[in-house]
Amino acid sequence: GRMLVLKLAESCDVFLTSFLPAARRKLGIDVEDIRAVNPSIIYARGSGQGPLGDESEKGGYDAATFWARGGVAMAVTAPGSKAPAGPPGAGYGDLTGGMALAGGIGAALFHRERTGEGTTVDVSLLGMAMWAMAPGITAAGVYGPPPVVPMDIPDRPTRYPSGNPLVNTFCTSDKRFLTFMFLQPHRHFDDLVTTIGRPDMVTDERFSDAARRAENSVALLEELDEVFATKTLAEWTEILRPIEGVWAPYQTVGELLHDQQARQNGYLPTIESHAGPLTGVATPVVFGEDAPTVLPGAPELGEATELELVEQGIEWSDLDRYKESGTIT
């Protein structure tokens, strides 16, 4: 099968994948493998947390990585709500990320047509969410982060039967929230309950397999509610970091300024503005392996007008007349 993939890659313009790095290495379809048979191919990757950094090997889903971690959920949650708002539809972050990736591939093909050079194209759910929230993130860096308002949720929230209780949201001791997207709960249940200090749940007959967990989902969720209510969001973020399954904290735009994975991927570049350096948000499409960490600021009002008009054939002698009439600044 691998040889068939490589054969197809010889004559293709684009290789597009959302496989995690470990899977690409195992299958022998990583960048260097594909480039070995087609040096000018565009290698495009969709990921959860970006191609660089400590969490580049971890998966992501739109409800967790884009919606919760990326600051979107908390931005649209109404004051006084008892829990973060959910996304308006399935694949909300996936679809917007897909559009960005398509645009990036088009730009990479244009670059290759002009230069002959193939490149990598990366779009992540985290980077996409941050781009969508860029004005709020930048404003938080300039004016200070908005206050984090704990949710006024009951100590024991009402739980309902669930076919997969490990796709769920849990409240911490400081009334913040975590979301879990364990779409393959048979892979992750033992790891989760052991990590959170409840290894006894592995051998609990009520939760022995997926069918029993679904049958006893209310009891399982109540057990997990009690556990997650014992520690803060910051504490759980550190405890849960090693587990394999996809989960995320619900973050605010201010907290994204300190998201280590975002910084390691260059999603928070410094902008050299006329008012001094400030933290911006990188575009969601990254070309090549290295993201810029410092970006030039916008020009001053009208800064390039004269040079551009002269370049287009307008005489210098006419520029004063245009300025006096208010046609240009």
Secondary structure, DSSP 8 states (H G I E B T S, - for coil): -HHHHHHHHTT-SEEEE---HHHHHHHT-SHHHHHHH-TT-EEEEEESS-SSSTTTTS---IIIIIIIITSHHHHHS-TT-SS----SSTTHHHHHHHHHHHHHHHHHHHHHHHH----EEEEEHHHHHHHHTHHHHHHHHHH-----------SS------S-TTEEEEE-TTS-EEEEE-SSHHHHHHHHHHHTT-GGGGS-GGGSSHHHHHHTHHHHHHHHHHHHTTS-HHHHHHHHTT-SSEEEE---HHHHTT-HHHHHTT-S-EEEETTEEEE----S-EESS---SEEE----TTTTHHHHHHHTT--HHHHHHHHHTTS--
